[in-house]
Every structure is written in structure tokens, then in C-alpha cells.
Amino acid sequence: MAQAKSNESYEAEPVDQQSYSVRQPAVMSRRLALLFAIACGLAVANVYYAQPLLDVISSEFDIGRSSAGILITITQVSYAIGLLLLVPLGDLMNRRWLIPGQMFLSVIALIAIVLSPGPGVLLSGLAVVGLLAVVTQTLVAYAASLAAPSERGRIVGLVTSGVVIGILLARSAAGLLTDLAGWRSVYLFSSVCMLITSVTLLRVLPQEHRKVSLSYIQLLRSVMVLYREEPILRVRSLLGLLIFTAFSIFWTSLVLPLSMPPQSLSHSAIGAFGLAGVAGVLGATRAGRLADRGLGQHTTGIALALLLVSWLPISYANQSLTALVAGILLFDLAVQAVHVTNQSMILKVRPEARSRLTAAYMIFYSAGSAMGSIASTRLYAYAGWIGVCRLGAGVSALALLLWAVTKRRSRE
């Protein structure tokens, strides 16, 4: 792969100031965008490997079924912390070193998980992996900076499609590798992939020369300023929280009904259901193009309506696997369409603060994922799969209502 050549130089000002200067970066090549997508997929997969493995990991470490969601929740909480503390560094540091460096540290944490003798080391390793997985969002913001304005939505959609594929293949690969060589092989495989990717990125990422006037503390404070000054960030962040609460409600708890009678599926079979969500890739790429054409609001409304409808076939998971697959197709398509539209609309606001905008939005994403994980596993223990589906549908309906109300207010 050819060395990407781009020298980006700008004076970064506090986000509450109106003046700043940015030298337009070179247009991002498709090959570099694909590499970003692959790196994003591998990084985000580390957050989701444990979802189809909740039963086998909790059994080995004697973690109760009702508390199994802690394996996902601790990763998501750490991810949220990383969004606040690490992602804004993309507006401050040389990303050619920042991105590969975070991925290399992830390799060390993954190896710790592989060698974990007890739940303490396991949970610590998962926490560090979640903290460093935010490199995905640094890559998305970087891709938006390198893209031409007329193609920004398409590039963000392409890179985000790597995130979608990573999430889907994480479940499939985790189930397959667990059946073949045990759950620890999943994290060993990931550590090798992350090491190769970090070395590749170090070789091909463009050099950056920047003069930055903000300290790290000022950088973190400016994230709060963005919430105050940008209404679109507030609205889209709340939508992100709701759709990823629904997303986590579904995917975290799906392993529970499928692994027990009447289905009693293997880990490989359960993981394969993630492949049904390939429609999410189509949603991500197409939504980015629609956002470039100024159709973000319409795309959001249609996608949220599909998200609500998808819970009906999903609720029949114990009776019909065909209905479940149909529901997953609609579900992932809708979630990813809203997610990419959110990012495309937000990243147009402040060119000098794209990493901070991404962090500000994704903090809500992570909070929603954590809430959904722990709520779904606990609710399943008391109300079963139907109770989980009702909760997910309620959250989805709330997201649709929020969109309708804010859309009307923006018109007024």
C-alpha cells in the first residue's frame, strides 16, 4: 500500500472562539479509507467478543447468570471513560503515533485476558481493552478530516461500515473460535490482528504538523462547551444514547434464549446470527450518501420507524428463527443508518474539533450500551425474552418520539 501523503497544519483554538484556520487536507483515498475501516472493525470487535460467550465465561469464573452482564458493562463503562479522556487527544496530538500506539497497548491488554487466572485479571483486562477501543472513534474523526467536504458523509459511512462488520464478525468469530479452541483463543486471535494492524497504520498514516494552543485540561473542558453551544450535538447525542441502548438490549441478551431450550444452539450458531446484520453495512454506507445530500432528517425518521417495527419479529425468537433473522435485518439496518447520519451531521459543525465532537457524541453511545447490557440480562432473569423485547421496543419508541419533537421544534 502506497504511503499516504498529507501534511495537515492548523491553529487549534478553544471551541468557544469563532476564529480558527485550517489548511484543507488532501482528499482521502479509497484504499486508506478501507484500511481505516478494517482497523475500526478490529478495534471495536474487542468490545463485543464477550457477548456470545457470557454463559461459558461466567461458568468458568463462577459468575451468576443474573450478573453476567457485568462482563459487557465494565467494557462499556471503560469505553465511555476512554471517549472522554482519550478521543479528544486526536485534536491535540500527532495521530500518526497516537492511533498505532493505542492499538499496541490493546495487544498487551488482550494477552492479559488470555492468561487471566481469575475474574479479577479478566475484568481488569476487559476494562483496559474497552478504554483503548476508542481508537475507533479517533479513526472516524480522522477520516472525516481527510475527506473532501462533498464526500465526508460517504467516507464516514465507509469507515463506519468497518465498525458494523467488526461488531457482526466479533460474535461470529467468537462463537466459532470458542467451539474450536475455547474462549481464550478469541482474544489471542484478536491480539495478533491488532498487532499487525498497528504496524501497518504506523507505516501508512500521513504525517501531521500542528500548532495547538490548548492544554489537555482545556481540551477536556471544551467538550462541555460543545454541548452548550451546539444544539445538533445535544439532540443527536440523545438519539445515539437511545438507539444504542436498544442495540445493547438486544445483542447482549440474545445468547440467553438461544442457548437454552427449545433452541439450545451452539456458540458457533449463535454467533452466526450476527451475519444477518450485514444489512447494517448497507445502512451505514447509504445513510452517509443521503446525509451528504441534506436528507439526514428524513433518513433518521424512516430508520427509527424500522427500528421500532423490528422488535415484533424479534420477539418470536423462541418460536421462529426465520422471524428472528428478519428482525435482525431491519434492526441493524436501522441502528447503523441513524448512527452514521448522526455522525455525518455532527462532524460538519466544527472542523477544528472533530475528535472532540466525536467523543462528545460517543459518550452517549457508550452510556446507552452499558445501560442496555445490564438492564437486559437482569430483566431476562425475571421477565424472559418477551420482557426484553418490550423494553427494547419502548426505548425505540422513545427515540422516534424524540426525533419527531425536535424536528418540529427546528422547523418552528
C-alpha positions as CSV (number, residue, x, y, z in Angstrom):
1,M,0.0,0.0,0.0
2,A,1.4,3.3,-1.0
3,Q,2.4,5.8,1.6
4,A,-0.4,8.3,2.1
5,K,1.0,11.9,1.8
6,S,-0.7,14.7,3.7
7,N,0.5,17.5,5.8
8,E,-2.2,19.0,8.0
9,S,-1.4,22.2,9.8
10,Y,-3.8,24.3,11.7
11,E,-4.0,26.5,14.7
12,A,-6.5,24.9,17.2
13,E,-8.5,27.5,19.1
14,P,-10.9,26.9,22.0
15,V,-14.3,25.9,20.6
16,D,-16.0,28.9,22.1
17,Q,-14.0,31.2,19.9
18,Q,-15.2,31.8,16.4
19,S,-11.9,32.3,14.6
20,Y,-9.6,29.5,13.5
21,S,-7.5,28.5,10.5
22,V,-7.4,25.1,8.8
23,R,-5.3,24.0,5.9
24,Q,-7.5,21.8,3.7
25,P,-6.0,18.2,3.9
26,A,-5.6,16.0,0.8
27,V,-8.6,14.0,-0.2
28,M,-8.7,10.6,1.4
29,S,-8.0,7.7,-1.0
30,R,-10.4,4.8,-1.1
31,R,-7.5,2.4,-0.1
32,L,-6.7,4.4,3.0
33,A,-10.5,4.6,3.9
34,L,-10.7,0.8,3.6
35,L,-7.7,0.4,5.9
36,F,-9.4,2.7,8.4
37,A,-12.5,0.6,8.1
38,I,-10.5,-2.6,8.8
39,A,-8.8,-1.0,11.8
40,C,-12.1,0.2,13.2
41,G,-13.6,-3.2,12.8
42,L,-10.8,-5.0,14.7
43,A,-10.7,-2.4,17.5
44,V,-14.5,-2.3,18.1
45,A,-14.7,-6.1,18.0
46,N,-12.8,-6.3,21.2
47,V,-15.8,-4.7,23.0
48,Y,-18.3,-7.3,21.6
49,Y,-16.4,-10.6,21.7
50,A,-17.8,-11.4,25.2
51,Q,-21.5,-11.1,24.2
52,P,-22.0,-14.6,22.8
53,L,-19.6,-16.0,25.4
54,L,-21.4,-14.8,28.5
55,D,-22.5,-18.3,29.6
56,V,-19.2,-20.1,29.1
57,I,-17.1,-17.3,30.7
58,S,-19.5,-16.9,33.6
59,S,-19.4,-20.6,34.2
60,E,-15.6,-20.9,34.3
61,F,-15.3,-18.0,36.7
62,D,-18.4,-18.8,38.7
63,I,-20.3,-15.6,37.8
64,G,-24.0,-15.8,38.3
65,R,-26.3,-15.6,35.3
66,S,-28.0,-12.5,36.5
67,S,-24.6,-10.8,36.9
68,A,-23.1,-12.0,33.6
69,G,-23.9,-8.6,32.1
70,I,-21.0,-7.1,34.1
71,L,-18.6,-8.6,31.6
72,I,-20.1,-6.3,28.9
73,T,-20.9,-3.4,31.2
74,I,-17.3,-3.0,32.5
75,T,-16.1,-2.8,29.0
76,Q,-18.7,-0.2,28.0
77,V,-18.0,1.9,31.1
78,S,-14.3,1.9,30.3
79,Y,-15.1,2.7,26.7
80,A,-17.1,5.8,27.9
81,I,-14.1,6.9,30.1
82,G,-11.8,6.5,27.1
83,L,-14.1,8.6,24.9
84,L,-13.8,11.4,27.4
85,L,-10.1,11.1,28.2
86,L,-8.5,9.7,25.0
87,V,-10.5,10.6,21.9
88,P,-10.1,14.4,22.3
89,L,-6.4,13.8,22.1
90,G,-7.0,13.5,18.3
91,D,-7.3,17.3,18.2
92,L,-4.1,17.8,20.2
93,M,-1.6,15.1,19.3
94,N,0.0,13.6,16.2
95,R,-2.5,10.9,15.1
96,R,0.2,9.0,13.2
97,W,1.6,8.0,16.6
98,L,-1.5,8.2,18.7
99,I,-3.5,5.6,16.8
100,P,-0.9,2.8,16.4
101,G,0.2,3.4,20.0
102,Q,-3.3,2.8,21.4
103,M,-3.7,-0.3,19.3
104,F,-0.3,-1.7,20.5
105,L,-1.4,-1.2,24.2
106,S,-4.6,-3.0,23.4
107,V,-2.4,-6.0,22.3
108,I,-0.9,-6.2,25.8
109,A,-4.4,-6.0,27.5
110,L,-5.7,-8.8,25.2
111,I,-2.8,-11.0,26.2
112,A,-3.6,-10.4,29.8
113,I,-7.2,-11.6,29.2
114,V,-5.8,-14.8,27.5
115,L,-3.7,-15.5,30.6
116,S,-6.2,-14.5,33.2
117,P,-6.3,-17.0,36.1
118,G,-9.3,-15.5,37.8
119,P,-12.1,-12.9,37.4
120,G,-10.0,-10.1,38.8
121,V,-7.4,-10.2,36.0
122,L,-10.2,-10.9,33.4
123,L,-12.3,-7.9,34.4
124,S,-9.2,-5.6,34.6
125,G,-8.1,-6.8,31.1
126,L,-11.6,-6.2,29.7
127,A,-11.6,-2.7,31.3
128,V,-8.3,-1.7,29.6
129,V,-9.4,-3.2,26.3
130,G,-12.6,-1.1,26.5
131,L,-10.6,2.0,27.4
132,L,-8.3,1.7,24.3
133,A,-11.0,0.5,21.9
134,V,-12.0,4.2,21.5
135,V,-9.2,4.4,18.9
136,T,-12.1,3.5,16.6
137,Q,-13.6,7.0,17.1
138,T,-10.3,8.7,16.6
139,L,-10.1,6.9,13.2
140,V,-13.6,8.1,12.3
141,A,-12.8,11.7,13.1
142,Y,-9.5,11.5,11.3
143,A,-11.2,10.1,8.2
144,A,-13.7,13.0,8.3
145,S,-10.8,15.4,8.4
146,L,-9.0,13.9,5.5
147,A,-12.2,13.6,3.3
148,A,-13.3,16.3,0.9
149,P,-16.4,18.2,2.2
150,S,-18.6,16.8,-0.6
151,E,-17.6,13.2,0.2
152,R,-17.4,13.5,4.0
153,G,-20.7,11.6,4.6
154,R,-19.7,8.8,2.2
155,I,-16.3,8.4,3.8
156,V,-17.7,8.4,7.3
157,G,-20.2,5.8,6.1
158,L,-17.5,3.6,4.6
159,V,-15.3,3.8,7.7
160,T,-18.3,3.2,9.9
161,S,-19.2,0.1,7.8
162,G,-16.0,-1.4,9.1
163,V,-17.3,-0.8,12.6
164,V,-20.6,-2.6,11.7
165,I,-18.7,-5.6,10.2
166,G,-16.4,-5.7,13.2
167,I,-19.4,-5.9,15.5
168,L,-21.0,-8.6,13.4
169,L,-17.9,-10.7,12.9
170,A,-17.0,-10.4,16.5
171,R,-19.9,-12.5,17.5
172,S,-19.5,-15.0,14.7
173,A,-15.7,-15.3,15.2
174,A,-16.1,-15.6,19.0
175,G,-18.6,-18.4,18.7
176,L,-16.6,-20.3,16.1
177,L,-13.3,-20.0,17.9
178,T,-14.8,-20.9,21.2
179,D,-16.2,-24.1,19.9
180,L,-12.9,-25.0,18.2
181,A,-10.3,-23.9,20.8
182,G,-12.0,-22.4,23.9
183,W,-13.0,-18.8,24.6
184,R,-9.4,-17.6,25.3
185,S,-8.5,-18.3,21.7
186,V,-10.8,-15.4,20.7
187,Y,-8.7,-12.8,22.5
188,L,-5.4,-14.4,21.3
189,F,-6.6,-14.1,17.7
190,S,-7.6,-10.5,18.3
191,S,-4.2,-9.6,19.8
192,V,-2.4,-10.9,16.7
193,C,-4.7,-9.0,14.3
194,M,-4.3,-5.8,16.4
195,L,-0.5,-6.1,16.3
196,I,-0.4,-6.4,12.5
197,T,-2.8,-3.5,12.1
198,S,-0.9,-1.2,14.4
199,V,2.3,-1.7,12.5
200,T,0.6,-1.2,9.1
201,L,-1.0,2.1,10.3
202,L,2.3,3.3,11.6
203,R,3.7,2.9,8.1
204,V,0.9,4.5,6.1
205,L,-0.7,7.2,8.2
206,P,0.1,10.7,6.9
207,Q,2.4,12.9,8.9
208,E,0.9,15.8,10.8
209,H,2.5,19.2,11.7
210,R,0.3,21.1,14.1
211,K,0.5,24.2,16.4
212,V,-2.1,23.7,19.1
213,S,-2.9,26.4,21.6
214,L,-4.9,24.3,24.0
215,S,-3.7,22.4,27.0
216,Y,-5.0,18.9,27.8
217,I,-7.3,20.3,30.6
218,Q,-8.6,23.0,28.3
219,L,-9.2,20.3,25.6
220,L,-11.4,18.3,28.0
221,R,-13.3,21.4,29.2
222,S,-14.0,22.4,25.6
223,V,-16.0,19.1,25.2
224,M,-18.5,20.5,27.7
225,V,-18.5,23.8,25.8
226,L,-19.6,21.9,22.6
227,Y,-22.6,20.5,24.4
228,R,-23.6,24.0,25.4
229,E,-23.1,25.7,22.1
230,E,-24.3,23.1,19.5
231,P,-28.0,22.1,19.7
232,I,-27.5,19.5,17.0
233,L,-24.9,17.8,19.1
234,R,-27.3,17.6,22.1
235,V,-30.1,16.2,20.0
236,R,-28.1,13.7,18.1
237,S,-26.3,12.5,21.2
238,L,-29.6,11.7,22.9
239,L,-30.7,9.8,19.8
240,G,-27.4,7.9,19.9
241,L,-28.0,7.0,23.6
242,L,-31.4,5.6,22.8
243,I,-30.6,3.6,19.7
244,F,-27.5,2.0,21.3
245,T,-29.5,1.3,24.5
246,A,-31.8,-0.7,22.2
247,F,-28.9,-2.2,20.4
248,S,-27.3,-3.5,23.5
249,I,-30.6,-4.7,25.0
250,F,-30.9,-7.0,22.0
251,W,-27.4,-8.3,21.3
252,T,-26.3,-8.7,25.0
253,S,-29.3,-10.9,25.9
254,L,-29.8,-12.8,22.6
255,V,-27.4,-15.5,23.7
256,L,-29.6,-16.4,26.7
257,P,-32.8,-17.7,24.9
258,L,-30.8,-19.2,22.0
259,S,-28.5,-21.2,24.3
260,M,-31.4,-22.8,26.2
261,P,-34.3,-25.0,25.2
262,P,-36.2,-25.1,22.8
263,Q,-33.4,-23.7,20.6
264,S,-30.2,-25.0,22.5
265,L,-27.9,-23.6,19.8
266,S,-24.1,-23.9,19.9
267,H,-21.8,-20.9,20.3
268,S,-21.0,-21.0,16.5
269,A,-24.7,-21.0,15.6
270,I,-25.5,-18.1,18.0
271,G,-22.5,-16.1,16.7
272,A,-23.7,-16.7,13.1
273,F,-26.8,-14.7,13.7
274,G,-24.6,-11.6,13.7
275,L,-24.1,-12.2,10.0
276,A,-27.8,-11.4,9.5
277,G,-27.0,-7.9,10.5
278,V,-24.9,-7.3,7.3
279,A,-27.8,-5.0,6.3
280,G,-26.3,-2.6,8.8
281,V,-23.4,-2.1,6.4
282,L,-25.8,-1.1,3.6
283,G,-27.5,1.2,6.1
284,A,-24.1,2.8,7.0
285,T,-22.9,3.5,3.5
286,R,-26.2,4.6,2.1
287,A,-27.0,6.9,5.1
288,G,-23.7,8.7,4.6
289,R,-24.6,9.5,1.0
290,L,-28.0,10.7,2.0
291,A,-26.5,12.9,4.6
292,D,-24.2,14.5,2.0
293,R,-27.4,15.4,0.1
294,G,-29.0,17.1,3.1
295,L,-31.5,14.3,3.8
296,G,-30.3,13.4,7.2
297,Q,-33.6,14.2,9.0
298,H,-35.7,12.0,6.6
299,T,-33.2,9.1,6.9
300,T,-33.4,9.3,10.7
301,G,-37.2,9.2,10.8
302,I,-37.5,6.3,8.5
303,A,-34.8,4.3,10.2
304,L,-36.3,4.9,13.7
305,A,-39.6,3.7,12.5
306,L,-38.0,0.5,11.1
307,L,-36.2,0.1,14.4
308,L,-39.5,0.1,16.3
309,V,-41.1,-2.4,13.9
310,S,-38.2,-4.8,14.0
311,W,-39.0,-5.8,17.6
312,L,-42.1,-7.6,16.5
313,P,-40.4,-10.4,14.6
314,I,-37.5,-10.4,17.1
315,S,-40.0,-11.2,19.9
316,Y,-40.7,-14.6,18.1
317,A,-37.1,-15.8,18.6
318,N,-38.2,-18.8,20.6
319,Q,-40.8,-19.8,18.0
320,S,-39.2,-19.0,14.7
321,L,-35.5,-18.4,13.8
322,T,-36.6,-17.1,10.4
323,A,-38.6,-14.3,12.1
324,L,-35.6,-13.6,14.2
325,V,-33.3,-13.2,11.2
326,A,-35.8,-10.9,9.5
327,G,-36.0,-8.8,12.7
328,I,-32.2,-8.6,12.8
329,L,-32.0,-7.4,9.2
330,L,-34.3,-4.5,10.0
331,F,-32.8,-3.8,13.4
332,D,-29.2,-3.5,12.3
333,L,-30.1,-1.6,9.2
334,A,-32.0,1.0,11.2
335,V,-29.4,1.4,14.0
336,Q,-26.5,1.9,11.7
337,A,-28.4,4.3,9.4
338,V,-29.2,6.5,12.4
339,H,-25.7,6.3,13.8
340,V,-23.9,7.3,10.5
341,T,-26.4,10.1,9.9
342,N,-25.8,11.4,13.5
343,Q,-22.0,11.4,12.9
344,S,-22.3,13.0,9.4
345,M,-24.4,15.8,10.7
346,I,-22.4,16.5,13.8
347,L,-18.9,16.5,12.1
348,K,-20.0,19.3,9.8
349,V,-20.2,21.7,12.7
350,R,-16.7,22.5,14.0
351,P,-13.8,21.4,11.6
352,E,-11.2,22.2,14.3
353,A,-12.9,20.0,16.9
354,R,-13.9,16.8,15.1
355,S,-12.3,14.5,17.6
356,R,-14.0,16.3,20.5
357,L,-17.3,16.2,18.7
358,T,-16.9,12.5,18.1
359,A,-16.0,12.0,21.8
360,A,-19.0,14.1,22.9
361,Y,-21.4,12.1,20.8
362,M,-19.9,8.6,21.5
363,I,-20.0,9.1,25.3
364,F,-23.8,8.9,25.0
365,Y,-23.4,5.9,22.8
366,S,-21.3,4.1,25.4
367,A,-23.6,5.1,28.2
368,G,-26.6,3.6,26.3
369,S,-24.7,0.4,25.6
370,A,-23.8,0.0,29.2
371,M,-27.3,0.6,30.4
372,G,-28.8,-1.8,27.8
373,S,-26.4,-4.6,28.7
374,I,-27.0,-4.6,32.4
375,A,-30.8,-4.0,32.1
376,S,-31.4,-6.7,29.5
377,T,-29.6,-9.5,31.4
378,R,-31.3,-8.6,34.7
379,L,-34.8,-8.2,33.1
380,Y,-34.4,-11.6,31.3
381,A,-34.0,-13.3,34.6
382,Y,-37.4,-12.0,35.7
383,A,-39.5,-11.5,32.6
384,G,-37.9,-13.6,29.9
385,W,-37.4,-12.8,26.2
386,I,-40.7,-11.1,25.8
387,G,-39.9,-8.7,28.7
388,V,-36.6,-7.8,27.0
389,C,-38.3,-7.2,23.7
390,R,-40.9,-4.9,25.3
391,L,-38.1,-2.9,26.9
392,G,-36.3,-2.6,23.6
393,A,-39.5,-1.5,21.8
394,G,-40.2,1.1,24.5
395,V,-36.7,2.6,24.1
396,S,-37.1,2.6,20.3
397,A,-40.4,4.3,20.5
398,L,-38.9,7.0,22.8
399,A,-36.2,7.6,20.2
400,L,-38.8,8.1,17.5
401,L,-40.7,10.5,19.6
402,L,-37.6,12.5,20.4
403,W,-36.8,12.8,16.7
404,A,-40.4,13.9,15.9
405,V,-40.4,16.6,18.7
406,T,-37.0,18.0,17.9
407,K,-37.7,18.0,14.1
408,R,-40.9,20.0,14.7
409,R,-39.1,22.5,17.0
410,S,-36.3,23.0,14.5
411,R,-38.9,23.9,11.9
412,E,-40.6,26.4,14.2
